[in-house]
Amino acid sequence: MLFIKRFYSNVQRIAQIVSANKPGDTLQVQGWIKNVRRLKNNIFLDINDGSTSNKFQLVVPRNSATQQLTSGCVVSAVGCVQVAPNGHYELHADEVQPLADGHLRDGYPFSPKQKHAPEYVREHLHLRSRIDYIAAQMRVRHRAQKVIHDYMDEQHFIQINTPMLTTNDCEGAGEVFRVQPDSEQLLKQMARPNVAPEQSYFDQKVFLTVSGQLHLEAMSYGLGNTYTLTPAFRAENSKSPLHLAEFYMFEAELVHMEQLDMLAKFIERMLKEISNRLLNANAADVHFCQQSANSSSDLAWLQVPWKRLSYDEALALVVANKSSFKSAVDADEGFSKEQELFLVQHCGTPVFVMDWPARQKPFYMKTSRNNPERVDALDLLMPSVGELCGGSLRESDAERLKMHPQLPKDLSWYVELRKYGGLPTGGFGMGFERYLQLLTGVKNIRDVIPFPRYPHSCKM
């Protein structure tokens, strides 16, 4: 074993070496060995530290100590930056220290040079960040969150940490997880008259949130435009590659919003801007993810205006082509994913489906003043993933809201918002993981989130 006699205080991340250094600079790197090639006098080590999908080559002298280095080992190396014959930077290391043994022959589930199926990789969640395409997905995920926060801050939105524990269902679909202490002793200690024992902690039913929208509205009435990027939970019996039991929702609420078309314009402008920023910052990782997923997406939708269809226009197109669908066409149930993708393909661009039947949408959506059977709502349909965003103008008339047959009885506070200085608002929600699927071409949503939760699976 070779021990380093001196350490540099600023260990260089591999992703920054090209931009922060020049040939001849001395620096220190640390990372996992991905591949080893042994020649007569030197050993070539491909290492990665998680900062990039690109490997970085270490050139070390071949001797009894370096001969013991194998794939999976963690090493620290100090040396001089050089340019390899292929034009890439490499480090000629005069000091190398093994930091940990990878034990790849002692039950490690992934073979260094083998490509493993995503289903197999998901069986080892605690280790899958070592897989290149998962690591790339996590870097894209990190950057996507940052560009969203930066953009919304520039637009003067206030970020709100909406609660994960709530008493409302928001969408009214009943797809909620109940929350209560697991200790029967605690529940007995907190028991109160006229309260069900399982509800004694909060004195009422409490759920994991399905949406932060109603809480955003409450904050927007005093702060102006708000947004959140927070976990959401849906208790659906679905193993679809587009659904999770726990996922992240990006939601925004805009005040003084009175035209649905203006909301659509904001969504289109925002998605194009954050996507371009993400591609500029993490192009290599996005392309690596696309290649790993065998995706041919060229993201042409970034360069063209998006189409708008009324619900009736969209339904007429679907009905006219119903013989080509495997899924049934049902005017009372909205559109299946197959039908959504057809509409996108037919239009040649992403498409906003607008002005929906009131019977298909939740209580909070504004009833059209021109047609009481319609609400001022939109769904944004995108290539490959179908519905990406859902939004609407919110019903700002307290009397109309109170008379809505689907208004939950415990939402008097929501009506009260309109009573005390109410104003028109509109907003939307976007499934963050679906957005990542759209950008990277990954087929299964379970591979764009670190620890996926879905029916029959909640590991770790």
NUFIMAR-443173 format. One record per residue (C-alpha): residue in three letters; x, y, z. Coordinates in nm, 2 decimals. Example, Ala and Ser with C-alpha at 12.3 -4.5 7.8 and 13.67 -1.06 7.14 Angstrom:
2
REC | Ala | 1.23 | -0.45 | 0.78;
REC | Ser | 1.37 | -0.11 | 0.71;
This chain:
460
REC | Met | 0.00 | 0.00 | 0.00;
REC | Leu | 0.12 | 0.35 | -0.09;
REC | Phe | 0.05 | 0.62 | 0.16;
REC | Ile | 0.02 | 0.98 | 0.06;
REC | Lys | 0.27 | 1.20 | 0.24;
REC | Arg | 0.08 | 1.52 | 0.16;
REC | Phe | -0.28 | 1.61 | 0.10;
REC | Tyr | -0.42 | 1.90 | -0.09;
REC | Ser | -0.70 | 2.08 | 0.09;
REC | Asn | -0.91 | 2.12 | -0.23;
REC | Val | -0.98 | 1.77 | -0.37;
REC | Gln | -1.09 | 1.83 | -0.73;
REC | Arg | -1.42 | 1.69 | -0.85;
REC | Ile | -1.37 | 1.51 | -1.18;
REC | Ala | -1.65 | 1.71 | -1.35;
REC | Gln | -1.46 | 2.04 | -1.28;
REC | Ile | -1.11 | 1.93 | -1.38;
REC | Val | -1.12 | 2.04 | -1.74;
REC | Ser | -1.27 | 2.38 | -1.66;
REC | Ala | -1.06 | 2.45 | -1.35;
REC | Asn | -0.72 | 2.31 | -1.45;
REC | Lys | -0.46 | 2.30 | -1.72;
REC | Pro | -0.18 | 2.06 | -1.82;
REC | Gly | 0.10 | 2.07 | -1.56;
REC | Asp | -0.13 | 2.15 | -1.26;
REC | Thr | -0.09 | 1.93 | -0.96;
REC | Leu | -0.41 | 1.81 | -0.79;
REC | Gln | -0.58 | 1.55 | -0.58;
REC | Val | -0.87 | 1.33 | -0.69;
REC | Gln | -1.07 | 1.06 | -0.51;
REC | Gly | -1.31 | 0.81 | -0.65;
REC | Trp | -1.41 | 0.45 | -0.72;
REC | Ile | -1.21 | 0.24 | -0.97;
REC | Lys | -1.44 | 0.14 | -1.26;
REC | Asn | -1.19 | -0.04 | -1.47;
REC | Val | -0.82 | -0.15 | -1.46;
REC | Arg | -0.58 | -0.20 | -1.75;
REC | Arg | -0.23 | -0.33 | -1.67;
REC | Leu | 0.06 | -0.27 | -1.91;
REC | Lys | 0.43 | -0.35 | -1.86;
REC | Asn | 0.53 | -0.04 | -1.67;
REC | Asn | 0.20 | 0.14 | -1.59;
REC | Ile | -0.14 | 0.07 | -1.47;
REC | Phe | -0.44 | 0.27 | -1.61;
REC | Leu | -0.73 | 0.32 | -1.37;
REC | Asp | -1.06 | 0.46 | -1.49;
REC | Ile | -1.21 | 0.63 | -1.18;
REC | Asn | -1.54 | 0.81 | -1.11;
REC | Asp | -1.64 | 1.02 | -0.82;
REC | Gly | -2.01 | 1.06 | -0.90;
REC | Ser | -1.98 | 1.41 | -1.04;
REC | Thr | -2.00 | 1.31 | -1.41;
REC | Ser | -2.09 | 1.02 | -1.64;
REC | Asn | -1.74 | 1.04 | -1.79;
REC | Lys | -1.46 | 0.83 | -1.65;
REC | Phe | -1.13 | 0.99 | -1.56;
REC | Gln | -0.80 | 0.81 | -1.62;
REC | Leu | -0.53 | 0.77 | -1.36;
REC | Val | -0.18 | 0.66 | -1.48;
REC | Val | 0.01 | 0.50 | -1.20;
REC | Pro | 0.34 | 0.31 | -1.19;
REC | Arg | 0.31 | -0.07 | -1.18;
REC | Asn | 0.45 | -0.20 | -0.86;
REC | Ser | 0.36 | -0.45 | -0.58;
REC | Ala | 0.13 | -0.20 | -0.42;
REC | Thr | -0.06 | -0.07 | -0.72;
REC | Gln | -0.08 | -0.42 | -0.85;
REC | Gln | -0.33 | -0.49 | -0.58;
REC | Leu | -0.58 | -0.22 | -0.70;
REC | Thr | -0.90 | -0.37 | -0.84;
REC | Ser | -1.24 | -0.25 | -0.97;
REC | Gly | -1.46 | -0.12 | -0.69;
REC | Cys | -1.17 | 0.01 | -0.47;
REC | Val | -1.18 | 0.37 | -0.35;
REC | Val | -0.86 | 0.55 | -0.40;
REC | Ser | -0.71 | 0.90 | -0.35;
REC | Ala | -0.44 | 1.01 | -0.59;
REC | Val | -0.21 | 1.31 | -0.62;
REC | Gly | -0.04 | 1.39 | -0.95;
REC | Cys | 0.01 | 1.60 | -1.25;
REC | Val | -0.26 | 1.68 | -1.51;
REC | Gln | -0.16 | 1.57 | -1.86;
REC | Val | -0.34 | 1.54 | -2.20;
REC | Ala | -0.39 | 1.18 | -2.32;
REC | Pro | -0.34 | 1.09 | -2.69;
REC | Asn | -0.73 | 1.09 | -2.72;
REC | Gly | -0.73 | 1.46 | -2.62;
REC | His | -0.88 | 1.40 | -2.27;
REC | Tyr | -0.73 | 1.51 | -1.95;
REC | Glu | -0.57 | 1.24 | -1.73;
REC | Leu | -0.37 | 1.24 | -1.41;
REC | His | -0.02 | 1.09 | -1.39;
REC | Ala | -0.02 | 1.00 | -1.02;
REC | Asp | 0.29 | 0.98 | -0.82;
REC | Glu | 0.10 | 0.92 | -0.49;
REC | Val | -0.19 | 0.68 | -0.46;
REC | Gln | -0.37 | 0.56 | -0.15;
REC | Pro | -0.63 | 0.29 | -0.14;
REC | Leu | -0.91 | 0.41 | 0.09;
REC | Ala | -1.15 | 0.11 | 0.08;
REC | Asp | -1.18 | -0.23 | -0.08;
REC | Gly | -1.48 | -0.28 | -0.31;
REC | His | -1.51 | -0.65 | -0.23;
REC | Leu | -1.67 | -0.70 | -0.57;
REC | Arg | -1.62 | -1.08 | -0.55;
REC | Asp | -1.79 | -1.11 | -0.21;
REC | Gly | -2.16 | -1.08 | -0.30;
REC | Tyr | -2.16 | -0.75 | -0.48;
REC | Pro | -2.46 | -0.77 | -0.72;
REC | Phe | -2.33 | -0.57 | -1.01;
REC | Ser | -2.06 | -0.68 | -1.25;
REC | Pro | -1.84 | -0.38 | -1.35;
REC | Lys | -1.85 | -0.45 | -1.73;
REC | Gln | -2.20 | -0.59 | -1.75;
REC | Lys | -2.52 | -0.39 | -1.83;
REC | His | -2.79 | -0.49 | -1.59;
REC | Ala | -3.17 | -0.47 | -1.65;
REC | Pro | -3.34 | -0.18 | -1.46;
REC | Glu | -3.57 | -0.43 | -1.29;
REC | Tyr | -3.27 | -0.61 | -1.15;
REC | Val | -3.10 | -0.29 | -1.04;
REC | Arg | -3.41 | -0.18 | -0.85;
REC | Glu | -3.38 | -0.49 | -0.63;
REC | His | -3.07 | -0.33 | -0.48;
REC | Leu | -3.18 | 0.03 | -0.41;
REC | His | -2.90 | 0.09 | -0.15;
REC | Leu | -2.63 | 0.02 | -0.41;
REC | Arg | -2.78 | 0.15 | -0.73;
REC | Ser | -2.62 | 0.49 | -0.72;
REC | Arg | -2.30 | 0.30 | -0.83;
REC | Ile | -2.48 | 0.23 | -1.16;
REC | Asp | -2.38 | 0.50 | -1.42;
REC | Tyr | -2.73 | 0.57 | -1.56;
REC | Ile | -2.88 | 0.60 | -1.21;
REC | Ala | -2.60 | 0.84 | -1.10;
REC | Ala | -2.66 | 1.05 | -1.42;
REC | Gln | -3.04 | 1.06 | -1.34;
REC | Met | -2.97 | 1.18 | -0.99;
REC | Arg | -2.75 | 1.46 | -1.12;
REC | Val | -3.01 | 1.56 | -1.37;
REC | Arg | -3.27 | 1.55 | -1.09;
REC | His | -3.06 | 1.78 | -0.88;
REC | Arg | -3.00 | 2.03 | -1.16;
REC | Ala | -3.37 | 2.03 | -1.25;
REC | Gln | -3.47 | 2.13 | -0.90;
REC | Lys | -3.21 | 2.41 | -0.90;
REC | Val | -3.32 | 2.56 | -1.23;
REC | Ile | -3.68 | 2.55 | -1.12;
REC | His | -3.60 | 2.73 | -0.80;
REC | Asp | -3.38 | 2.98 | -0.98;
REC | Tyr | -3.65 | 3.05 | -1.24;
REC | Met | -3.93 | 3.09 | -1.00;
REC | Asp | -3.72 | 3.32 | -0.78;
REC | Glu | -3.64 | 3.54 | -1.08;
REC | Gln | -4.02 | 3.56 | -1.15;
REC | His | -4.07 | 3.68 | -0.79;
REC | Phe | -4.26 | 3.38 | -0.67;
REC | Ile | -4.24 | 3.28 | -0.30;
REC | Gln | -4.15 | 2.92 | -0.22;
REC | Ile | -4.39 | 2.77 | 0.03;
REC | Asn | -4.32 | 2.45 | 0.23;
REC | Thr | -4.67 | 2.30 | 0.21;
REC | Pro | -4.75 | 2.03 | 0.47;
REC | Met | -4.73 | 1.66 | 0.41;
REC | Leu | -4.98 | 1.60 | 0.69;
REC | Thr | -5.33 | 1.73 | 0.60;
REC | Thr | -5.70 | 1.69 | 0.67;
REC | Asn | -5.80 | 1.74 | 0.30;
REC | Asp | -5.81 | 1.52 | 0.00;
REC | Cys | -5.79 | 1.82 | -0.24;
REC | Glu | -5.87 | 1.62 | -0.56;
REC | Gly | -6.16 | 1.43 | -0.38;
REC | Ala | -6.06 | 1.10 | -0.54;
REC | Gly | -6.01 | 0.91 | -0.21;
REC | Glu | -5.66 | 0.80 | -0.31;
REC | Val | -5.51 | 0.90 | 0.03;
REC | Phe | -5.29 | 0.73 | 0.29;
REC | Arg | -5.42 | 0.76 | 0.65;
REC | Val | -5.17 | 0.87 | 0.92;
REC | Gln | -5.19 | 0.77 | 1.28;
REC | Pro | -4.94 | 0.67 | 1.55;
REC | Asp | -4.83 | 0.31 | 1.55;
REC | Ser | -4.85 | 0.30 | 1.93;
REC | Glu | -5.18 | 0.18 | 2.08;
REC | Gln | -5.06 | 0.29 | 2.42;
REC | Leu | -5.00 | 0.64 | 2.30;
REC | Leu | -5.34 | 0.65 | 2.14;
REC | Lys | -5.50 | 0.54 | 2.47;
REC | Gln | -5.32 | 0.80 | 2.66;
REC | Met | -5.44 | 1.07 | 2.43;
REC | Ala | -5.80 | 0.95 | 2.41;
REC | Arg | -6.08 | 1.21 | 2.43;
REC | Pro | -6.45 | 1.19 | 2.45;
REC | Asn | -6.64 | 1.16 | 2.12;
REC | Val | -6.32 | 1.10 | 1.93;
REC | Ala | -6.25 | 0.77 | 1.76;
REC | Pro | -5.95 | 0.60 | 1.93;
REC | Glu | -5.75 | 0.58 | 1.61;
REC | Gln | -5.80 | 0.96 | 1.56;
REC | Ser | -5.70 | 1.06 | 1.91;
REC | Tyr | -5.37 | 1.21 | 1.82;
REC | Phe | -5.50 | 1.48 | 1.59;
REC | Asp | -5.87 | 1.45 | 1.69;
REC | Gln | -5.97 | 1.39 | 1.33;
REC | Lys | -5.86 | 1.19 | 1.03;
REC | Val | -5.53 | 1.30 | 0.88;
REC | Phe | -5.37 | 1.20 | 0.55;
REC | Leu | -5.05 | 1.22 | 0.36;
REC | Thr | -5.10 | 1.50 | 0.11;
REC | Val | -5.20 | 1.44 | -0.25;
REC | Ser | -5.14 | 1.81 | -0.34;
REC | Gly | -5.02 | 2.13 | -0.18;
REC | Gln | -5.25 | 2.34 | -0.39;
REC | Leu | -5.51 | 2.44 | -0.13;
REC | His | -5.23 | 2.55 | 0.11;
REC | Leu | -5.06 | 2.75 | -0.17;
REC | Glu | -5.39 | 2.93 | -0.23;
REC | Ala | -5.41 | 3.03 | 0.14;
REC | Met | -5.05 | 3.17 | 0.12;
REC | Ser | -5.10 | 3.34 | -0.21;
REC | Tyr | -5.39 | 3.55 | -0.07;
REC | Gly | -5.13 | 3.73 | 0.14;
REC | Leu | -4.80 | 3.68 | -0.04;
REC | Gly | -4.89 | 3.70 | -0.41;
REC | Asn | -4.75 | 3.43 | -0.65;
REC | Thr | -4.63 | 3.12 | -0.47;
REC | Tyr | -4.50 | 2.77 | -0.55;
REC | Thr | -4.39 | 2.45 | -0.39;
REC | Leu | -4.18 | 2.14 | -0.49;
REC | Thr | -4.27 | 1.88 | -0.23;
REC | Pro | -4.36 | 1.52 | -0.19;
REC | Ala | -4.71 | 1.40 | -0.27;
REC | Phe | -4.88 | 1.06 | -0.21;
REC | Arg | -5.14 | 0.87 | -0.40;
REC | Ala | -5.28 | 0.54 | -0.28;
REC | Glu | -5.34 | 0.39 | -0.63;
REC | Asn | -5.33 | 0.02 | -0.72;
REC | Ser | -5.11 | 0.09 | -1.02;
REC | Lys | -4.79 | -0.06 | -1.14;
REC | Ser | -4.78 | 0.17 | -1.44;
REC | Pro | -4.44 | 0.30 | -1.55;
REC | Leu | -4.58 | 0.65 | -1.50;
REC | His | -4.71 | 0.62 | -1.14;
REC | Leu | -4.57 | 0.61 | -0.80;
REC | Ala | -4.72 | 0.60 | -0.45;
REC | Glu | -4.47 | 0.88 | -0.34;
REC | Phe | -4.35 | 1.14 | -0.58;
REC | Tyr | -4.27 | 1.51 | -0.60;
REC | Met | -4.51 | 1.77 | -0.72;
REC | Phe | -4.41 | 2.11 | -0.86;
REC | Glu | -4.71 | 2.34 | -0.81;
REC | Ala | -4.76 | 2.71 | -0.86;
REC | Glu | -5.03 | 2.96 | -0.78;
REC | Leu | -5.06 | 3.29 | -0.97;
REC | Val | -5.27 | 3.58 | -0.83;
REC | His | -5.48 | 3.81 | -1.04;
REC | Met | -5.50 | 3.53 | -1.30;
REC | Glu | -5.83 | 3.57 | -1.49;
REC | Gln | -5.76 | 3.41 | -1.83;
REC | Leu | -5.69 | 3.04 | -1.89;
REC | Asp | -5.49 | 3.12 | -2.20;
REC | Met | -5.25 | 3.34 | -1.99;
REC | Leu | -5.20 | 3.04 | -1.75;
REC | Ala | -5.11 | 2.82 | -2.05;
REC | Lys | -4.87 | 3.08 | -2.18;
REC | Phe | -4.69 | 3.09 | -1.84;
REC | Ile | -4.66 | 2.71 | -1.83;
REC | Glu | -4.52 | 2.69 | -2.18;
REC | Arg | -4.27 | 2.97 | -2.13;
REC | Met | -4.16 | 2.83 | -1.79;
REC | Leu | -4.11 | 2.47 | -1.92;
REC | Lys | -3.92 | 2.58 | -2.22;
REC | Glu | -3.69 | 2.81 | -2.01;
REC | Ile | -3.61 | 2.56 | -1.74;
REC | Ser | -3.56 | 2.28 | -1.99;
REC | Asn | -3.31 | 2.49 | -2.19;
REC | Arg | -3.13 | 2.58 | -1.87;
REC | Leu | -3.11 | 2.22 | -1.77;
REC | Leu | -2.98 | 2.11 | -2.10;
REC | Asn | -2.72 | 2.38 | -2.10;
REC | Ala | -2.60 | 2.29 | -1.75;
REC | Asn | -2.62 | 1.91 | -1.78;
REC | Ala | -2.62 | 1.82 | -2.15;
REC | Ala | -2.38 | 1.53 | -2.11;
REC | Asp | -2.59 | 1.36 | -1.84;
REC | Val | -2.92 | 1.41 | -2.02;
REC | His | -2.77 | 1.26 | -2.34;
REC | Phe | -2.62 | 0.97 | -2.14;
REC | Cys | -2.96 | 0.90 | -1.99;
REC | Gln | -3.12 | 0.91 | -2.33;
REC | Gln | -2.87 | 0.67 | -2.47;
REC | Ser | -2.90 | 0.44 | -2.18;
REC | Ala | -3.28 | 0.44 | -2.23;
REC | Asn | -3.25 | 0.39 | -2.61;
REC | Ser | -3.45 | 0.71 | -2.64;
REC | Ser | -3.46 | 0.89 | -2.98;
REC | Ser | -3.61 | 1.21 | -2.83;
REC | Asp | -3.47 | 1.52 | -2.99;
REC | Leu | -3.68 | 1.75 | -2.77;
REC | Ala | -3.81 | 1.93 | -3.08;
REC | Trp | -4.10 | 2.07 | -2.87;
REC | Leu | -3.86 | 2.32 | -2.72;
REC | Gln | -3.84 | 2.51 | -3.06;
REC | Val | -4.21 | 2.53 | -3.16;
REC | Pro | -4.53 | 2.69 | -3.04;
REC | Trp | -4.76 | 2.46 | -2.86;
REC | Lys | -5.11 | 2.38 | -2.97;
REC | Arg | -5.43 | 2.46 | -2.79;
REC | Leu | -5.75 | 2.25 | -2.83;
REC | Ser | -6.08 | 2.28 | -2.65;
REC | Tyr | -6.19 | 1.96 | -2.48;
REC | Asp | -6.47 | 1.92 | -2.74;
REC | Glu | -6.22 | 1.95 | -3.03;
REC | Ala | -5.99 | 1.70 | -2.87;
REC | Leu | -6.28 | 1.46 | -2.81;
REC | Ala | -6.40 | 1.49 | -3.17;
REC | Leu | -6.05 | 1.39 | -3.29;
REC | Val | -6.04 | 1.09 | -3.06;
REC | Val | -6.39 | 0.98 | -3.15;
REC | Ala | -6.31 | 1.01 | -3.52;
REC | Asn | -6.01 | 0.78 | -3.47;
REC | Lys | -6.16 | 0.54 | -3.21;
REC | Ser | -6.10 | 0.24 | -3.43;
REC | Ser | -5.73 | 0.28 | -3.39;
REC | Phe | -5.73 | 0.27 | -3.01;
REC | Lys | -5.70 | -0.03 | -2.78;
REC | Ser | -5.86 | 0.17 | -2.50;
REC | Ala | -6.23 | 0.26 | -2.51;
REC | Val | -6.34 | 0.62 | -2.58;
REC | Asp | -6.55 | 0.75 | -2.29;
REC | Ala | -6.67 | 1.11 | -2.29;
REC | Asp | -6.72 | 1.09 | -1.91;
REC | Glu | -6.37 | 0.96 | -1.82;
REC | Gly | -6.13 | 1.19 | -2.01;
REC | Phe | -5.86 | 1.05 | -2.22;
REC | Ser | -5.64 | 0.74 | -2.18;
REC | Lys | -5.26 | 0.77 | -2.21;
REC | Glu | -5.29 | 0.61 | -2.56;
REC | Gln | -5.54 | 0.88 | -2.66;
REC | Glu | -5.33 | 1.16 | -2.51;
REC | Leu | -5.03 | 1.05 | -2.71;
REC | Phe | -5.24 | 1.04 | -3.02;
REC | Leu | -5.34 | 1.40 | -2.97;
REC | Val | -4.98 | 1.50 | -2.93;
REC | Gln | -4.88 | 1.32 | -3.24;
REC | His | -5.18 | 1.45 | -3.44;
REC | Cys | -5.09 | 1.81 | -3.35;
REC | Gly | -4.72 | 1.76 | -3.40;
REC | Thr | -4.65 | 1.95 | -3.08;
REC | Pro | -4.74 | 1.95 | -2.71;
REC | Val | -5.10 | 2.03 | -2.67;
REC | Phe | -5.31 | 2.21 | -2.41;
REC | Val | -5.66 | 2.06 | -2.38;
REC | Met | -5.87 | 2.34 | -2.24;
REC | Asp | -6.23 | 2.41 | -2.11;
REC | Trp | -6.32 | 2.07 | -1.96;
REC | Pro | -6.66 | 1.93 | -1.86;
REC | Ala | -6.73 | 2.03 | -1.50;
REC | Arg | -6.83 | 1.67 | -1.41;
REC | Gln | -6.47 | 1.55 | -1.47;
REC | Lys | -6.29 | 1.81 | -1.26;
REC | Pro | -6.26 | 1.90 | -0.89;
REC | Phe | -6.48 | 2.15 | -0.69;
REC | Tyr | -6.22 | 2.43 | -0.68;
REC | Met | -6.21 | 2.49 | -1.06;
REC | Lys | -6.38 | 2.80 | -1.19;
REC | Thr | -6.71 | 2.74 | -1.36;
REC | Ser | -6.71 | 2.90 | -1.70;
REC | Arg | -6.93 | 3.21 | -1.70;
REC | Asn | -7.03 | 3.13 | -2.06;
REC | Asn | -7.12 | 2.77 | -2.00;
REC | Pro | -7.20 | 2.63 | -1.65;
REC | Glu | -7.12 | 2.28 | -1.77;
REC | Arg | -6.76 | 2.37 | -1.84;
REC | Val | -6.48 | 2.47 | -1.61;
REC | Asp | -6.17 | 2.69 | -1.69;
REC | Ala | -5.93 | 2.40 | -1.67;
REC | Leu | -5.64 | 2.27 | -1.88;
REC | Asp | -5.43 | 1.96 | -1.92;
REC | Leu | -5.09 | 1.98 | -2.09;
REC | Leu | -5.01 | 1.67 | -2.30;
REC | Met | -4.65 | 1.60 | -2.39;
REC | Pro | -4.47 | 1.34 | -2.61;
REC | Ser | -4.39 | 1.00 | -2.44;
REC | Val | -4.55 | 1.08 | -2.10;
REC | Gly | -4.90 | 1.21 | -2.20;
REC | Glu | -5.04 | 1.44 | -1.93;
REC | Leu | -4.76 | 1.64 | -1.76;
REC | Cys | -4.95 | 1.94 | -1.61;
REC | Gly | -5.30 | 2.00 | -1.49;
REC | Gly | -5.43 | 2.34 | -1.40;
REC | Ser | -5.72 | 2.58 | -1.38;
REC | Leu | -5.85 | 2.91 | -1.28;
REC | Arg | -5.98 | 2.88 | -0.92;
REC | Glu | -6.34 | 2.96 | -0.83;
REC | Ser | -6.32 | 3.30 | -0.66;
REC | Asp | -6.69 | 3.35 | -0.59;
REC | Ala | -6.76 | 3.24 | -0.24;
REC | Glu | -7.13 | 3.19 | -0.30;
REC | Arg | -7.07 | 2.97 | -0.60;
REC | Leu | -6.81 | 2.77 | -0.41;
REC | Lys | -7.04 | 2.71 | -0.11;
REC | Met | -7.31 | 2.58 | -0.34;
REC | His | -7.08 | 2.33 | -0.52;
REC | Pro | -7.21 | 1.97 | -0.45;
REC | Gln | -6.86 | 1.83 | -0.42;
REC | Leu | -6.72 | 2.08 | -0.17;
REC | Pro | -6.60 | 1.89 | 0.13;
REC | Lys | -6.77 | 1.98 | 0.45;
REC | Asp | -6.44 | 2.05 | 0.64;
REC | Leu | -6.32 | 2.32 | 0.39;
REC | Ser | -6.51 | 2.62 | 0.54;
REC | Trp | -6.16 | 2.79 | 0.57;
REC | Tyr | -6.12 | 2.76 | 0.19;
REC | Val | -6.45 | 2.94 | 0.13;
REC | Glu | -6.35 | 3.20 | 0.39;
REC | Leu | -6.04 | 3.29 | 0.18;
REC | Arg | -6.28 | 3.44 | -0.07;
REC | Lys | -6.47 | 3.63 | 0.19;
REC | Tyr | -6.18 | 3.83 | 0.33;
REC | Gly | -6.03 | 4.01 | 0.04;
REC | Gly | -6.06 | 3.74 | -0.22;
REC | Leu | -5.90 | 3.78 | -0.56;
REC | Pro | -5.88 | 3.57 | -0.88;
REC | Thr | -5.61 | 3.31 | -0.89;
REC | Gly | -5.50 | 3.03 | -1.11;
REC | Gly | -5.25 | 2.76 | -1.09;
REC | Phe | -5.11 | 2.42 | -1.20;
REC | Gly | -4.93 | 2.11 | -1.08;
REC | Met | -4.66 | 1.91 | -1.26;
REC | Gly | -4.54 | 1.57 | -1.17;
REC | Phe | -4.16 | 1.63 | -1.12;
REC | Glu | -4.07 | 1.27 | -1.20;
REC | Arg | -4.28 | 1.27 | -1.52;
REC | Tyr | -4.09 | 1.58 | -1.63;
REC | Leu | -3.76 | 1.40 | -1.57;
REC | Gln | -3.89 | 1.11 | -1.78;
REC | Leu | -3.98 | 1.36 | -2.06;
REC | Leu | -3.63 | 1.51 | -2.06;
REC | Thr | -3.43 | 1.19 | -2.03;
REC | Gly | -3.64 | 0.94 | -2.22;
REC | Val | -3.64 | 0.70 | -1.93;
REC | Lys | -3.93 | 0.45 | -1.97;
REC | Asn | -4.00 | 0.37 | -1.61;
REC | Ile | -4.07 | 0.64 | -1.35;
REC | Arg | -3.91 | 0.43 | -1.08;
REC | Asp | -3.57 | 0.50 | -1.23;
REC | Val | -3.58 | 0.88 | -1.19;
REC | Ile | -3.64 | 0.89 | -0.82;
REC | Pro | -3.38 | 0.77 | -0.56;
REC | Phe | -3.61 | 0.54 | -0.36;
REC | Pro | -3.93 | 0.45 | -0.55;
REC | Arg | -4.24 | 0.35 | -0.36;
REC | Tyr | -4.52 | 0.17 | -0.54;
REC | Pro | -4.77 | -0.11 | -0.46;
REC | His | -4.60 | -0.40 | -0.29;
REC | Ser | -4.27 | -0.22 | -0.27;
REC | Cys | -4.14 | 0.02 | 0.00;
REC | Lys | -3.78 | -0.09 | 0.05;
REC | Met | -3.54 | 0.08 | 0.29;
